[in-house]
Amino acid sequence: MQKGIHPMYREATVHCACGNSFKTRTTVGEISVDICGACHPFFTGTQKIIDTEGRVERFKKKYAKKDK
């Protein structure tokens, strides 16, 4: 590797909107994110649906399986 052309690769802290923070290494510096692995629905198993005007309920009602 040539000297003097590569950016500094240093330790940085990532801060999430949920309050979680962890350390990683980056060339950017401090990082602020909206969603992390501690609050992402895929990793937590929870689903957050923002229902406006009852759209979700109408969809569930329309496509619900009917018991015979």
mmCIF file of the N, C-alpha and C atoms, coordinates in Angstrom:
data_MODEL
# 
_entry.id   MODEL 
# 
loop_
_atom_site.group_PDB 
_atom_site.id 
_atom_site.type_symbol 
_atom_site.label_atom_id 
_atom_site.label_alt_id 
_atom_site.label_comp_id 
_atom_site.label_asym_id 
_atom_site.label_entity_id 
_atom_site.label_seq_id 
_atom_site.pdbx_PDB_ins_code 
_atom_site.Cartn_x 
_atom_site.Cartn_y 
_atom_site.Cartn_z 
_atom_site.occupancy 
_atom_site.B_iso_or_equiv 
_atom_site.pdbx_formal_charge 
_atom_site.auth_seq_id 
_atom_site.auth_comp_id 
_atom_site.auth_asym_id 
_atom_site.auth_atom_id 
_atom_site.pdbx_PDB_model_num 
ATOM 1   N N  . MET A 1 1  ? 0.828   -1.189  0.000  1.00 0.00 ? 1  MET A N  1 
ATOM 2   C CA . MET A 1 1  ? 0.000   0.000   0.000  1.00 0.00 ? 1  MET A CA 1 
ATOM 3   C C  . MET A 1 1  ? 0.867   1.245   0.000  1.00 0.00 ? 1  MET A C  1 
ATOM 4   N N  . GLN A 1 2  ? 0.435   2.214   -0.737 1.00 0.00 ? 2  GLN A N  1 
ATOM 5   C CA . GLN A 1 2  ? 1.162   3.475   -0.760 1.00 0.00 ? 2  GLN A CA 1 
ATOM 6   C C  . GLN A 1 2  ? 0.812   4.293   0.477  1.00 0.00 ? 2  GLN A C  1 
ATOM 7   N N  . LYS A 1 3  ? 1.759   5.020   0.966  1.00 0.00 ? 3  LYS A N  1 
ATOM 8   C CA . LYS A 1 3  ? 1.537   5.825   2.170  1.00 0.00 ? 3  LYS A CA 1 
ATOM 9   C C  . LYS A 1 3  ? 0.970   7.187   1.788  1.00 0.00 ? 3  LYS A C  1 
ATOM 10  N N  . GLY A 1 4  ? 0.058   7.678   2.624  1.00 0.00 ? 4  GLY A N  1 
ATOM 11  C CA . GLY A 1 4  ? -0.464  9.019   2.456  1.00 0.00 ? 4  GLY A CA 1 
ATOM 12  C C  . GLY A 1 4  ? -1.673  9.161   1.546  1.00 0.00 ? 4  GLY A C  1 
ATOM 13  N N  . ILE A 1 5  ? -2.179  8.077   0.928  1.00 0.00 ? 5  ILE A N  1 
ATOM 14  C CA . ILE A 1 5  ? -3.337  8.211   0.034  1.00 0.00 ? 5  ILE A CA 1 
ATOM 15  C C  . ILE A 1 5  ? -4.601  7.592   0.604  1.00 0.00 ? 5  ILE A C  1 
ATOM 16  N N  . HIS A 1 6  ? -4.480  6.847   1.696  1.00 0.00 ? 6  HIS A N  1 
ATOM 17  C CA . HIS A 1 6  ? -5.636  6.165   2.263  1.00 0.00 ? 6  HIS A CA 1 
ATOM 18  C C  . HIS A 1 6  ? -6.221  6.974   3.414  1.00 0.00 ? 6  HIS A C  1 
ATOM 19  N N  . PRO A 1 7  ? -7.564  6.982   3.567  1.00 0.00 ? 7  PRO A N  1 
ATOM 20  C CA . PRO A 1 7  ? -8.177  7.722   4.674  1.00 0.00 ? 7  PRO A CA 1 
ATOM 21  C C  . PRO A 1 7  ? -7.914  7.017   6.005  1.00 0.00 ? 7  PRO A C  1 
ATOM 22  N N  . MET A 1 8  ? -8.039  7.759   7.080  1.00 0.00 ? 8  MET A N  1 
ATOM 23  C CA . MET A 1 8  ? -7.846  7.200   8.419  1.00 0.00 ? 8  MET A CA 1 
ATOM 24  C C  . MET A 1 8  ? -9.001  6.254   8.744  1.00 0.00 ? 8  MET A C  1 
ATOM 25  N N  . TYR A 1 9  ? -8.670  5.041   9.174  1.00 0.00 ? 9  TYR A N  1 
ATOM 26  C CA . TYR A 1 9  ? -9.649  4.021   9.551  1.00 0.00 ? 9  TYR A CA 1 
ATOM 27  C C  . TYR A 1 9  ? -9.620  3.937   11.068 1.00 0.00 ? 9  TYR A C  1 
ATOM 28  N N  . ARG A 1 10 ? -10.639 4.523   11.712 1.00 0.00 ? 10 ARG A N  1 
ATOM 29  C CA . ARG A 1 10 ? -10.625 4.644   13.160 1.00 0.00 ? 10 ARG A CA 1 
ATOM 30  C C  . ARG A 1 10 ? -11.921 4.123   13.762 1.00 0.00 ? 10 ARG A C  1 
ATOM 31  N N  . GLU A 1 11 ? -11.922 3.995   15.083 1.00 0.00 ? 11 GLU A N  1 
ATOM 32  C CA . GLU A 1 11 ? -13.100 3.520   15.798 1.00 0.00 ? 11 GLU A CA 1 
ATOM 33  C C  . GLU A 1 11 ? -14.129 4.637   15.886 1.00 0.00 ? 11 GLU A C  1 
ATOM 34  N N  . ALA A 1 12 ? -15.408 4.265   15.697 1.00 0.00 ? 12 ALA A N  1 
ATOM 35  C CA . ALA A 1 12 ? -16.494 5.244   15.766 1.00 0.00 ? 12 ALA A CA 1 
ATOM 36  C C  . ALA A 1 12 ? -17.668 4.631   16.514 1.00 0.00 ? 12 ALA A C  1 
ATOM 37  N N  . THR A 1 13 ? -18.517 5.471   17.037 1.00 0.00 ? 13 THR A N  1 
ATOM 38  C CA . THR A 1 13 ? -19.721 5.035   17.738 1.00 0.00 ? 13 THR A CA 1 
ATOM 39  C C  . THR A 1 13 ? -20.929 5.309   16.854 1.00 0.00 ? 13 THR A C  1 
ATOM 40  N N  . VAL A 1 14 ? -21.795 4.300   16.732 1.00 0.00 ? 14 VAL A N  1 
ATOM 41  C CA . VAL A 1 14 ? -23.035 4.431   15.979 1.00 0.00 ? 14 VAL A CA 1 
ATOM 42  C C  . VAL A 1 14 ? -24.155 4.655   16.981 1.00 0.00 ? 14 VAL A C  1 
ATOM 43  N N  . HIS A 1 15 ? -24.925 5.728   16.796 1.00 0.00 ? 15 HIS A N  1 
ATOM 44  C CA . HIS A 1 15 ? -26.041 6.056   17.686 1.00 0.00 ? 15 HIS A CA 1 
ATOM 45  C C  . HIS A 1 15 ? -27.347 5.862   16.919 1.00 0.00 ? 15 HIS A C  1 
ATOM 46  N N  . CYS A 1 16 ? -28.284 5.112   17.511 1.00 0.00 ? 16 CYS A N  1 
ATOM 47  C CA . CYS A 1 16 ? -29.592 4.864   16.906 1.00 0.00 ? 16 CYS A CA 1 
ATOM 48  C C  . CYS A 1 16 ? -30.628 5.784   17.549 1.00 0.00 ? 16 CYS A C  1 
ATOM 49  N N  . ALA A 1 17 ? -31.736 5.989   16.842 1.00 0.00 ? 17 ALA A N  1 
ATOM 50  C CA . ALA A 1 17 ? -32.819 6.822   17.361 1.00 0.00 ? 17 ALA A CA 1 
ATOM 51  C C  . ALA A 1 17 ? -33.496 6.180   18.573 1.00 0.00 ? 17 ALA A C  1 
ATOM 52  N N  . CYS A 1 18 ? -33.397 4.837   18.699 1.00 0.00 ? 18 CYS A N  1 
ATOM 53  C CA . CYS A 1 18 ? -34.017 4.149   19.834 1.00 0.00 ? 18 CYS A CA 1 
ATOM 54  C C  . CYS A 1 18 ? -33.187 4.280   21.108 1.00 0.00 ? 18 CYS A C  1 
ATOM 55  N N  . GLY A 1 19 ? -31.975 4.808   21.007 1.00 0.00 ? 19 GLY A N  1 
ATOM 56  C CA . GLY A 1 19 ? -31.116 4.984   22.170 1.00 0.00 ? 19 GLY A CA 1 
ATOM 57  C C  . GLY A 1 19 ? -29.975 3.986   22.222 1.00 0.00 ? 19 GLY A C  1 
ATOM 58  N N  . ASN A 1 20 ? -29.993 2.989   21.374 1.00 0.00 ? 20 ASN A N  1 
ATOM 59  C CA . ASN A 1 20 ? -28.936 1.989   21.328 1.00 0.00 ? 20 ASN A CA 1 
ATOM 60  C C  . ASN A 1 20 ? -27.687 2.595   20.693 1.00 0.00 ? 20 ASN A C  1 
ATOM 61  N N  . SER A 1 21 ? -26.526 2.185   21.172 1.00 0.00 ? 21 SER A N  1 
ATOM 62  C CA . SER A 1 21 ? -25.280 2.631   20.558 1.00 0.00 ? 21 SER A CA 1 
ATOM 63  C C  . SER A 1 21 ? -24.279 1.487   20.607 1.00 0.00 ? 21 SER A C  1 
ATOM 64  N N  . PHE A 1 22 ? -23.426 1.429   19.601 1.00 0.00 ? 22 PHE A N  1 
ATOM 65  C CA . PHE A 1 22 ? -22.387 0.405   19.544 1.00 0.00 ? 22 PHE A CA 1 
ATOM 66  C C  . PHE A 1 22 ? -21.192 0.956   18.806 1.00 0.00 ? 22 PHE A C  1 
ATOM 67  N N  . LYS A 1 23 ? -20.067 0.288   18.981 1.00 0.00 ? 23 LYS A N  1 
ATOM 68  C CA . LYS A 1 23 ? -18.819 0.747   18.378 1.00 0.00 ? 23 LYS A CA 1 
ATOM 69  C C  . LYS A 1 23 ? -18.503 -0.084  17.143 1.00 0.00 ? 23 LYS A C  1 
ATOM 70  N N  . THR A 1 24 ? -17.946 0.572   16.145 1.00 0.00 ? 24 THR A N  1 
ATOM 71  C CA . THR A 1 24 ? -17.496 -0.060  14.916 1.00 0.00 ? 24 THR A CA 1 
ATOM 72  C C  . THR A 1 24 ? -16.293 0.710   14.407 1.00 0.00 ? 24 THR A C  1 
ATOM 73  N N  . ARG A 1 25 ? -15.766 0.312   13.282 1.00 0.00 ? 25 ARG A N  1 
ATOM 74  C CA . ARG A 1 25 ? -14.641 1.026   12.686 1.00 0.00 ? 25 ARG A CA 1 
ATOM 75  C C  . ARG A 1 25 ? -15.077 1.585   11.346 1.00 0.00 ? 25 ARG A C  1 
ATOM 76  N N  . THR A 1 26 ? -14.677 2.824   11.061 1.00 0.00 ? 26 THR A N  1 
ATOM 77  C CA . THR A 1 26 ? -15.094 3.490   9.839  1.00 0.00 ? 26 THR A CA 1 
ATOM 78  C C  . THR A 1 26 ? -14.131 4.612   9.474  1.00 0.00 ? 26 THR A C  1 
ATOM 79  N N  . THR A 1 27 ? -14.247 5.082   8.262  1.00 0.00 ? 27 THR A N  1 
ATOM 80  C CA . THR A 1 27 ? -13.470 6.237   7.830  1.00 0.00 ? 27 THR A CA 1 
ATOM 81  C C  . THR A 1 27 ? -14.269 7.527   7.980  1.00 0.00 ? 27 THR A C  1 
ATOM 82  N N  . VAL A 1 28 ? -15.567 7.414   8.243  1.00 0.00 ? 28 VAL A N  1 
ATOM 83  C CA . VAL A 1 28 ? -16.460 8.566   8.287  1.00 0.00 ? 28 VAL A CA 1 
ATOM 84  C C  . VAL A 1 28 ? -16.396 9.295   9.621  1.00 0.00 ? 28 VAL A C  1 
ATOM 85  N N  . GLY A 1 29 ? -16.385 8.573   10.717 1.00 0.00 ? 29 GLY A N  1 
ATOM 86  C CA . GLY A 1 29 ? -16.440 9.189   12.044 1.00 0.00 ? 29 GLY A CA 1 
ATOM 87  C C  . GLY A 1 29 ? -17.697 8.740   12.760 1.00 0.00 ? 29 GLY A C  1 
ATOM 88  N N  . GLU A 1 30 ? -18.308 9.617   13.510 1.00 0.00 ? 30 GLU A N  1 
ATOM 89  C CA . GLU A 1 30 ? -19.531 9.287   14.241 1.00 0.00 ? 30 GLU A CA 1 
ATOM 90  C C  . GLU A 1 30 ? -20.690 9.114   13.261 1.00 0.00 ? 30 GLU A C  1 
ATOM 91  N N  . ILE A 1 31 ? -21.548 8.095   13.533 1.00 0.00 ? 31 ILE A N  1 
ATOM 92  C CA . ILE A 1 31 ? -22.665 7.785   12.647 1.00 0.00 ? 31 ILE A CA 1 
ATOM 93  C C  . ILE A 1 31 ? -23.958 7.818   13.452 1.00 0.00 ? 31 ILE A C  1 
ATOM 94  N N  . SER A 1 32 ? -25.003 8.399   12.884 1.00 0.00 ? 32 SER A N  1 
ATOM 95  C CA . SER A 1 32 ? -26.314 8.446   13.496 1.00 0.00 ? 32 SER A CA 1 
ATOM 96  C C  . SER A 1 32 ? -27.304 7.774   12.544 1.00 0.00 ? 32 SER A C  1 
ATOM 97  N N  . VAL A 1 33 ? -28.050 6.754   13.044 1.00 0.00 ? 33 VAL A N  1 
ATOM 98  C CA . VAL A 1 33 ? -28.983 6.008   12.207 1.00 0.00 ? 33 VAL A CA 1 
ATOM 99  C C  . VAL A 1 33 ? -30.382 6.052   12.815 1.00 0.00 ? 33 VAL A C  1 
ATOM 100 N N  . ASP A 1 34 ? -31.394 5.773   11.984 1.00 0.00 ? 34 ASP A N  1 
ATOM 101 C CA . ASP A 1 34 ? -32.778 5.758   12.443 1.00 0.00 ? 34 ASP A CA 1 
ATOM 102 C C  . ASP A 1 34 ? -33.169 4.390   12.995 1.00 0.00 ? 34 ASP A C  1 
ATOM 103 N N  . ILE A 1 35 ? -32.704 3.327   12.374 1.00 0.00 ? 35 ILE A N  1 
ATOM 104 C CA . ILE A 1 35 ? -33.068 1.967   12.770 1.00 0.00 ? 35 ILE A CA 1 
ATOM 105 C C  . ILE A 1 35 ? -31.807 1.119   12.873 1.00 0.00 ? 35 ILE A C  1 
ATOM 106 N N  . CYS A 1 36 ? -31.694 0.351   13.964 1.00 0.00 ? 36 CYS A N  1 
ATOM 107 C CA . CYS A 1 36 ? -30.547 -0.534  14.147 1.00 0.00 ? 36 CYS A CA 1 
ATOM 108 C C  . CYS A 1 36 ? -31.047 -1.970  14.330 1.00 0.00 ? 36 CYS A C  1 
ATOM 109 N N  . GLY A 1 37 ? -30.152 -2.886  14.585 1.00 0.00 ? 37 GLY A N  1 
ATOM 110 C CA . GLY A 1 37 ? -30.514 -4.286  14.765 1.00 0.00 ? 37 GLY A CA 1 
ATOM 111 C C  . GLY A 1 37 ? -31.328 -4.534  16.025 1.00 0.00 ? 37 GLY A C  1 
ATOM 112 N N  . ALA A 1 38 ? -31.250 -3.629  16.996 1.00 0.00 ? 38 ALA A N  1 
ATOM 113 C CA . ALA A 1 38 ? -31.996 -3.799  18.245 1.00 0.00 ? 38 ALA A CA 1 
ATOM 114 C C  . ALA A 1 38 ? -33.453 -3.377  18.111 1.00 0.00 ? 38 ALA A C  1 
ATOM 115 N N  . CYS A 1 39 ? -33.776 -2.536  17.128 1.00 0.00 ? 39 CYS A N  1 
ATOM 116 C CA . CYS A 1 39 ? -35.152 -2.047  17.002 1.00 0.00 ? 39 CYS A CA 1 
ATOM 117 C C  . CYS A 1 39 ? -35.766 -2.340  15.632 1.00 0.00 ? 39 CYS A C  1 
ATOM 118 N N  . HIS A 1 40 ? -35.041 -2.972  14.729 1.00 0.00 ? 40 HIS A N  1 
ATOM 119 C CA . HIS A 1 40 ? -35.571 -3.279  13.400 1.00 0.00 ? 40 HIS A CA 1 
ATOM 120 C C  . HIS A 1 40 ? -36.593 -4.411  13.499 1.00 0.00 ? 40 HIS A C  1 
ATOM 121 N N  . PRO A 1 41 ? -37.754 -4.294  12.847 1.00 0.00 ? 41 PRO A N  1 
ATOM 122 C CA . PRO A 1 41 ? -38.798 -5.315  12.942 1.00 0.00 ? 41 PRO A CA 1 
ATOM 123 C C  . PRO A 1 41 ? -38.346 -6.702  12.475 1.00 0.00 ? 41 PRO A C  1 
ATOM 124 N N  . PHE A 1 42 ? -37.453 -6.796  11.529 1.00 0.00 ? 42 PHE A N  1 
ATOM 125 C CA . PHE A 1 42 ? -36.991 -8.100  11.045 1.00 0.00 ? 42 PHE A CA 1 
ATOM 126 C C  . PHE A 1 42 ? -36.245 -8.853  12.142 1.00 0.00 ? 42 PHE A C  1 
ATOM 127 N N  . PHE A 1 43 ? -35.434 -8.165  12.914 1.00 0.00 ? 43 PHE A N  1 
ATOM 128 C CA . PHE A 1 43 ? -34.632 -8.803  13.942 1.00 0.00 ? 43 PHE A CA 1 
ATOM 129 C C  . PHE A 1 43 ? -35.376 -8.973  15.258 1.00 0.00 ? 43 PHE A C  1 
ATOM 130 N N  . THR A 1 44 ? -36.332 -8.099  15.557 1.00 0.00 ? 44 THR A N  1 
ATOM 131 C CA . THR A 1 44 ? -37.061 -8.182  16.819 1.00 0.00 ? 44 THR A CA 1 
ATOM 132 C C  . THR A 1 44 ? -38.285 -9.077  16.734 1.00 0.00 ? 44 THR A C  1 
ATOM 133 N N  . GLY A 1 45 ? -38.807 -9.313  15.545 1.00 0.00 ? 45 GLY A N  1 
ATOM 134 C CA . GLY A 1 45 ? -39.988 -10.141 15.386 1.00 0.00 ? 45 GLY A CA 1 
ATOM 135 C C  . GLY A 1 45 ? -41.281 -9.390  15.613 1.00 0.00 ? 45 GLY A C  1 
ATOM 136 N N  . THR A 1 46 ? -41.217 -8.100  15.814 1.00 0.00 ? 46 THR A N  1 
ATOM 137 C CA . THR A 1 46 ? -42.421 -7.299  15.998 1.00 0.00 ? 46 THR A CA 1 
ATOM 138 C C  . THR A 1 46 ? -42.729 -6.566  14.706 1.00 0.00 ? 46 THR A C  1 
ATOM 139 N N  . GLN A 1 47 ? -43.984 -6.317  14.497 1.00 0.00 ? 47 GLN A N  1 
ATOM 140 C CA . GLN A 1 47 ? -44.403 -5.620  13.289 1.00 0.00 ? 47 GLN A CA 1 
ATOM 141 C C  . GLN A 1 47 ? -45.085 -4.329  13.690 1.00 0.00 ? 47 GLN A C  1 
ATOM 142 N N  . LYS A 1 48 ? -44.617 -3.231  13.145 1.00 0.00 ? 48 LYS A N  1 
ATOM 143 C CA . LYS A 1 48 ? -45.199 -1.933  13.444 1.00 0.00 ? 48 LYS A CA 1 
ATOM 144 C C  . LYS A 1 48 ? -45.913 -1.436  12.203 1.00 0.00 ? 48 LYS A C  1 
ATOM 145 N N  . ILE A 1 49 ? -47.227 -1.382  12.272 1.00 0.00 ? 49 ILE A N  1 
ATOM 146 C CA . ILE A 1 49 ? -48.027 -0.901  11.146 1.00 0.00 ? 49 ILE A CA 1 
ATOM 147 C C  . ILE A 1 49 ? -48.704 0.398   11.562 1.00 0.00 ? 49 ILE A C  1 
ATOM 148 N N  . ILE A 1 50 ? -48.499 1.416   10.787 1.00 0.00 ? 50 ILE A N  1 
ATOM 149 C CA . ILE A 1 50 ? -49.172 2.683   11.035 1.00 0.00 ? 50 ILE A CA 1 
ATOM 150 C C  . ILE A 1 50 ? -50.432 2.686   10.185 1.00 0.00 ? 50 ILE A C  1 
ATOM 151 N N  . ASP A 1 51 ? -51.570 2.553   10.825 1.00 0.00 ? 51 ASP A N  1 
ATOM 152 C CA . ASP A 1 51 ? -52.846 2.443   10.128 1.00 0.00 ? 51 ASP A CA 1 
ATOM 153 C C  . ASP A 1 51 ? -53.462 3.825   9.965  1.00 0.00 ? 51 ASP A C  1 
ATOM 154 N N  . THR A 1 52 ? -53.602 4.247   8.727  1.00 0.00 ? 52 THR A N  1 
ATOM 155 C CA . THR A 1 52 ? -54.256 5.514   8.458  1.00 0.00 ? 52 THR A CA 1 
ATOM 156 C C  . THR A 1 52 ? -55.552 5.235   7.712  1.00 0.00 ? 52 THR A C  1 
ATOM 157 N N  . GLU A 1 53 ? -56.619 5.761   8.228  1.00 0.00 ? 53 GLU A N  1 
ATOM 158 C CA . GLU A 1 53 ? -57.947 5.653   7.631  1.00 0.00 ? 53 GLU A CA 1 
ATOM 159 C C  . GLU A 1 53 ? -58.444 4.215   7.542  1.00 0.00 ? 53 GLU A C  1 
ATOM 160 N N  . GLY A 1 54 ? -57.955 3.333   8.411  1.00 0.00 ? 54 GLY A N  1 
ATOM 161 C CA . GLY A 1 54 ? -58.458 1.968   8.457  1.00 0.00 ? 54 GLY A CA 1 
ATOM 162 C C  . GLY A 1 54 ? -58.086 1.102   7.271  1.00 0.00 ? 54 GLY A C  1 
ATOM 163 N N  . ARG A 1 55 ? -57.047 1.420   6.557  1.00 0.00 ? 55 ARG A N  1 
ATOM 164 C CA . ARG A 1 55 ? -56.663 0.671   5.358  1.00 0.00 ? 55 ARG A CA 1 
ATOM 165 C C  . ARG A 1 55 ? -56.253 -0.758  5.675  1.00 0.00 ? 55 ARG A C  1 
ATOM 166 N N  . VAL A 1 56 ? -55.509 -0.936  6.773  1.00 0.00 ? 56 VAL A N  1 
ATOM 167 C CA . VAL A 1 56 ? -55.042 -2.270  7.131  1.00 0.00 ? 56 VAL A CA 1 
ATOM 168 C C  . VAL A 1 56 ? -56.226 -3.159  7.497  1.00 0.00 ? 56 VAL A C  1 
ATOM 169 N N  . GLU A 1 57 ? -57.153 -2.640  8.269  1.00 0.00 ? 57 GLU A N  1 
ATOM 170 C CA . GLU A 1 57 ? -58.334 -3.422  8.662  1.00 0.00 ? 57 GLU A CA 1 
ATOM 171 C C  . GLU A 1 57 ? -59.185 -3.772  7.446  1.00 0.00 ? 57 GLU A C  1 
ATOM 172 N N  . ARG A 1 58 ? -59.349 -2.855  6.508  1.00 0.00 ? 58 ARG A N  1 
ATOM 173 C CA . ARG A 1 58 ? -60.104 -3.162  5.287  1.00 0.00 ? 58 ARG A CA 1 
ATOM 174 C C  . ARG A 1 58 ? -59.410 -4.241  4.470  1.00 0.00 ? 58 ARG A C  1 
ATOM 175 N N  . PHE A 1 59 ? -58.083 -4.203  4.395  1.00 0.00 ? 59 PHE A N  1 
ATOM 176 C CA . PHE A 1 59 ? -57.333 -5.218  3.666  1.00 0.00 ? 59 PHE A CA 1 
ATOM 177 C C  . PHE A 1 59 ? -57.494 -6.578  4.332  1.00 0.00 ? 59 PHE A C  1 
ATOM 178 N N  . LYS A 1 60 ? -57.343 -6.634  5.662  1.00 0.00 ? 60 LYS A N  1 
ATOM 179 C CA . LYS A 1 60 ? -57.482 -7.903  6.386  1.00 0.00 ? 60 LYS A CA 1 
ATOM 180 C C  . LYS A 1 60 ? -58.895 -8.452  6.252  1.00 0.00 ? 60 LYS A C  1 
ATOM 181 N N  . LYS A 1 61 ? -59.888 -7.578  6.307  1.00 0.00 ? 61 LYS A N  1 
ATOM 182 C CA . LYS A 1 61 ? -61.283 -8.007  6.189  1.00 0.00 ? 61 LYS A CA 1 
ATOM 183 C C  . LYS A 1 61 ? -61.576 -8.531  4.785  1.00 0.00 ? 61 LYS A C  1 
ATOM 184 N N  . LYS A 1 62 ? -61.015 -7.892  3.776  1.00 0.00 ? 62 LYS A N  1 
ATOM 185 C CA . LYS A 1 62 ? -61.262 -8.266  2.392  1.00 0.00 ? 62 LYS A CA 1 
ATOM 186 C C  . LYS A 1 62 ? -60.624 -9.606  2.044  1.00 0.00 ? 62 LYS A C  1 
ATOM 187 N N  . TYR A 1 63 ? -59.411 -9.848  2.524  1.00 0.00 ? 63 TYR A N  1 
ATOM 188 C CA . TYR A 1 63 ? -58.668 -11.055 2.158  1.00 0.00 ? 63 TYR A CA 1 
ATOM 189 C C  . TYR A 1 63 ? -58.581 -12.104 3.261  1.00 0.00 ? 63 TYR A C  1 
ATOM 190 N N  . ALA A 1 64 ? -59.403 -11.988 4.287  1.00 0.00 ? 64 ALA A N  1 
ATOM 191 C CA . ALA A 1 64 ? -59.392 -12.962 5.365  1.00 0.00 ? 64 ALA A CA 1 
ATOM 192 C C  . ALA A 1 64 ? -59.996 -14.285 4.882  1.00 0.00 ? 64 ALA A C  1 
ATOM 193 N N  . LYS A 1 65 ? -59.418 -15.383 5.351  1.00 0.00 ? 65 LYS A N  1 
ATOM 194 C CA . LYS A 1 65 ? -59.957 -16.703 5.012  1.00 0.00 ? 65 LYS A CA 1 
ATOM 195 C C  . LYS A 1 65 ? -61.209 -16.929 5.846  1.00 0.00 ? 65 LYS A C  1 
ATOM 196 N N  . LYS A 1 66 ? -62.219 -17.430 5.183  1.00 0.00 ? 66 LYS A N  1 
ATOM 197 C CA . LYS A 1 66 ? -63.468 -17.699 5.869  1.00 0.00 ? 66 LYS A CA 1 
ATOM 198 C C  . LYS A 1 66 ? -63.509 -19.164 6.269  1.00 0.00 ? 66 LYS A C  1 
ATOM 199 N N  . ASP A 1 67 ? -63.846 -19.421 7.548  1.00 0.00 ? 67 ASP A N  1 
ATOM 200 C CA . ASP A 1 67 ? -63.965 -20.802 8.044  1.00 0.00 ? 67 ASP A CA 1 
ATOM 201 C C  . ASP A 1 67 ? -65.272 -21.401 7.564  1.00 0.00 ? 67 ASP A C  1 
ATOM 202 N N  . LYS A 1 68 ? -65.195 -22.642 7.129  1.00 0.00 ? 68 LYS A N  1 
ATOM 203 C CA . LYS A 1 68 ? -66.416 -23.323 6.652  1.00 0.00 ? 68 LYS A CA 1 
ATOM 204 C C  . LYS A 1 68 ? -66.968 -24.250 7.682  1.00 0.00 ? 68 LYS A C  1 
# 
